[in-house]
Amino acid sequence: MSSLPALPIDFRATLLRATLYLLFIGAIAQGAYLEAIYLPSVRFTELGFTEFTQTIILATCCLMLIYVRQVLNVWPTVTLLLFAFLAASLVREQDYFFDEYVGNDTWKVVVSLIVIPSIAWVVIQRRRFMEEFIYYSNTFSFGLFAAGLLTTYVFSRLYGRQIFWRAVLEDNYIRDFKDIAEEVVELLGYSLILFATLELLLLARRIYKARQMPN
């Protein structure tokens, strides 16, 4: 059974990470602003800064989870489930390209090929999953991941409802306003998930190092 690391985080490392997260959030907000000004032909489309950054974030998260699972071998069933969820989200973000260059609804097939085997394996290994999840659910990473999940998949959907924006803008309603608001909030949520995955990676490295220490 995996345990929490014997090597704690020092204050300077915590402060550094908090500062970097703050700067990253500022950078994506500024990036969205610059996209609106300097990329009028592709702004807030699949080729614009916001959606392209979403793709980069999700791909980075998937790579980090593969490293945690396959190299560090920390919480393999939990990380498999997280990987399946984020990989499915990554594929979903590419739905335009799948529909345009492969075939309509192809992305749904790819998502199914990722999600179904992963969930089946987690169900088979459910006892091990629960043992791992007891530890993971008490980490900062889990809190950040939950916050990102709620921001991206709950709040952004509710905030981006057409009925809401029609009520706000009334006769001035333009769909672009709704879409832009939803995409930027999604980017914020994905950023929180990125921080959560990085925190998981750093935690996994501490666990890995603790395992290597002589008793």
Secondary structure, 3 states (H helix, E strand, C coil): CCCCCCCCCCHHHHHHHHHHHHHHHHHHHHHHHHHHHHCCCCCCCCCCHHHHHHHHHHHHHHHHHHHHHHHHCCCHHHHHHHHHHHHHHHHHHCHHHHHHHCCCCHHHHHHHHHHHHHHHHHHHCHHHHHHHHHHHCCCHHHHHHHHHHHHHHHHHHHHCCHHHHHHHHHHHCCHHHHHHHHHHHHHHHHHHHHHHHHHHHHHHHHHHHHHHCCC
